[in-house]
């Protein structure tokens, strides 16, 4: 006489099969997702460097003017600019890019000088065909919200286009970021 409590597959074998199916799906998803993440990080060359030789900050009119100088050995496409209104704060979190009003364009939270070429701000001493320096840019940030109070420091991070696997990609040069204390000029 046969037992009526027999099952086709024992519970343990069922659990093992379930775990094996989950692991197989996980491996497949991992392999698929890995193809979307670049294997190499986009980096800027070591010679990228910028400086701010002069600035004017009118905290009453909420206007900041500064000259950006490419003091490195490679051309750059533009920059990111952030500020802080707290001198004890180590990371600038106020994005000032949206207040830019000049000859560059604002794209992807950066001020870019695409109209002059991809990496248009040349290295120190570089001049255009008319003898004008391409390593200096005059920048105006106008109408900075009064809600921020007085800015105490700005951070400028250069950006450039780099060749990545045969395509030009936008790269933030974090290692070349500079921090400049600002004080009211008025």
C-alpha positions as CSV (number, residue, x, y, z in Angstrom):
1,X,0.0,0.0,0.0
2,X,1.4,3.4,-1.0
3,X,1.4,6.4,1.3
4,X,-0.8,9.3,0.4
5,X,1.5,11.9,1.9
6,X,4.2,11.7,-0.7
7,X,5.2,14.8,-2.5
8,X,6.8,15.0,-5.9
9,X,9.7,17.2,-4.7
10,X,10.8,17.5,-1.1
11,X,10.8,20.9,0.7
12,X,14.6,21.0,0.9
13,X,15.1,20.4,-2.8
14,X,12.5,23.1,-3.5
15,X,14.4,25.6,-1.4
16,X,17.7,24.7,-3.1
17,X,16.1,25.2,-6.5
18,X,14.7,28.6,-5.4
19,X,18.1,29.8,-4.1
20,X,19.7,28.6,-7.3
21,X,17.2,30.5,-9.5
22,X,17.6,33.7,-7.4
23,X,21.4,33.5,-7.7
24,X,21.2,33.0,-11.5
25,X,18.9,36.0,-11.9
26,X,21.2,38.1,-9.7
27,X,24.2,37.2,-11.8
28,X,22.3,38.1,-14.9
29,X,21.2,41.5,-13.5
30,X,24.7,42.2,-12.3
31,X,26.2,41.5,-15.7
32,X,23.6,43.6,-17.4
33,X,24.1,46.6,-15.0
34,X,27.9,46.4,-15.2
35,X,27.7,47.3,-18.9
36,X,26.1,50.6,-18.0
37,X,28.8,51.7,-15.6
38,X,32.1,53.0,-17.1
39,X,35.1,50.9,-16.2
40,X,37.4,53.9,-16.2
41,X,36.7,57.1,-14.5
42,X,36.7,60.3,-16.5
43,X,39.7,62.3,-15.2
44,X,41.4,65.5,-16.1
45,X,45.2,65.7,-16.7
46,X,47.3,66.6,-13.7
47,X,48.3,70.0,-15.3
48,X,44.8,71.5,-15.0
49,X,44.8,74.5,-12.7
50,X,42.8,77.8,-12.3
51,X,43.2,80.9,-10.2
52,X,41.3,84.1,-9.5
53,X,43.7,87.0,-9.8
54,X,41.0,89.6,-8.8
55,X,37.3,89.8,-7.8
56,X,34.8,92.4,-6.8
57,X,31.9,91.4,-4.5
58,X,29.1,94.0,-3.9
59,X,27.1,92.3,-1.2
60,X,24.5,95.1,-1.2
61,X,23.7,94.7,-4.9
62,X,24.3,90.9,-4.7
63,X,26.8,91.0,-7.5
64,X,30.1,89.1,-7.9
65,X,32.6,89.8,-10.6
66,X,35.8,87.8,-10.9
67,X,38.5,87.1,-13.4
68,X,39.3,83.4,-13.9
69,X,42.7,82.6,-15.1
70,X,43.7,79.2,-16.6
71,X,47.1,78.9,-14.8
72,X,47.6,75.3,-15.9
73,X,49.1,73.6,-18.9
74,X,45.8,72.3,-20.5
75,X,42.8,74.1,-22.0
76,X,39.5,74.0,-20.1
77,X,35.9,74.3,-21.3
78,X,34.6,76.2,-18.3
79,X,33.9,75.9,-14.6
80,X,31.5,75.2,-11.8
81,X,31.1,77.9,-9.1
82,X,29.6,77.4,-5.7
83,X,29.7,79.5,-2.5
84,X,29.1,79.4,1.2
85,X,27.9,82.1,3.5
86,X,29.3,80.5,6.6
87,X,33.1,80.8,7.2
88,X,33.1,77.6,9.3
89,X,31.5,75.6,6.5
90,X,34.1,73.5,4.7
91,X,32.1,72.6,1.6
92,X,30.4,75.2,-0.5
93,X,26.8,74.2,-1.3
94,X,25.2,77.3,-2.8
95,X,25.2,76.9,-6.6
96,X,26.0,80.3,-8.2
97,X,26.0,79.1,-11.8
98,X,22.4,80.1,-12.4
99,X,23.3,83.8,-11.7
100,X,25.9,83.9,-14.5
101,X,25.4,86.6,-17.1
102,X,28.2,86.7,-19.6
103,X,29.5,85.4,-23.0
104,X,29.5,81.8,-22.0
105,X,26.6,79.4,-21.7
106,X,25.2,77.6,-18.7
107,X,24.9,73.9,-19.2
108,X,24.7,71.0,-16.8
109,X,25.3,73.4,-13.8
110,X,28.6,74.7,-15.4
111,X,29.6,77.8,-17.2
112,X,31.0,76.7,-20.6
113,X,32.7,78.6,-23.4
114,X,31.6,76.3,-26.2
115,X,31.3,79.1,-28.8
116,X,35.0,79.5,-28.8
117,X,35.8,75.8,-29.1
118,X,35.4,72.8,-26.9
119,X,38.2,73.5,-24.4
120,X,38.3,77.2,-25.3
121,X,40.0,78.7,-22.2
122,X,43.7,78.2,-23.2
123,X,46.6,77.7,-20.9
124,X,48.5,80.6,-19.4
125,X,50.0,82.8,-22.0
126,X,47.7,81.5,-24.8
127,X,46.4,84.2,-27.2
128,X,43.9,84.2,-30.0
129,X,44.5,85.3,-33.6
130,X,44.0,89.0,-32.6
131,X,46.5,88.8,-29.8
132,X,43.9,88.7,-27.0
133,X,44.5,86.3,-24.1
134,X,42.3,83.2,-24.1
135,X,43.5,82.2,-20.6
136,X,41.5,85.0,-18.9
137,X,37.7,85.2,-18.7
138,X,35.7,88.0,-17.0
139,X,32.7,86.6,-15.2
140,X,29.7,88.3,-13.7
141,X,27.2,86.7,-11.3
142,X,24.4,89.1,-11.0
143,X,21.2,89.0,-8.8
144,X,22.5,86.5,-6.3
145,X,19.6,86.0,-4.0
146,X,19.7,88.1,-0.8
147,X,18.4,85.1,1.1
148,X,21.9,83.7,1.2
149,X,23.3,86.6,3.2
150,X,26.8,87.7,2.6
151,X,29.0,85.1,0.8
152,X,32.3,84.3,2.6
153,X,33.9,81.9,0.2
154,X,33.6,80.7,-3.4
155,X,34.8,77.4,-4.9
156,X,35.6,77.2,-8.5
157,X,36.1,73.8,-10.2
158,X,37.4,73.7,-13.8
159,X,35.7,71.4,-16.3
160,X,36.9,70.2,-19.7
161,X,36.0,67.8,-22.4
162,X,38.1,64.7,-22.6
163,X,38.3,61.9,-25.2
164,X,36.8,58.8,-23.7
165,X,36.7,55.7,-25.9
166,X,36.5,57.8,-29.0
167,X,33.9,60.2,-27.7
168,X,34.1,63.6,-26.2
169,X,32.8,63.6,-22.6
170,X,32.3,66.3,-20.0
171,X,34.7,65.9,-17.1
172,X,34.8,67.8,-13.8
173,X,38.4,68.4,-12.6
174,X,37.8,67.9,-8.9
175,X,41.5,67.7,-8.1
176,X,41.9,71.3,-9.5
177,X,39.2,72.9,-7.4
178,X,40.2,76.2,-5.8
179,X,38.6,78.0,-2.8
180,X,38.8,81.8,-2.6
181,X,37.7,83.9,0.4
182,X,35.5,86.8,-0.6
183,X,34.5,89.9,1.4
184,X,32.2,92.8,0.6
185,X,33.8,95.5,-1.6
186,X,31.0,98.0,-0.9
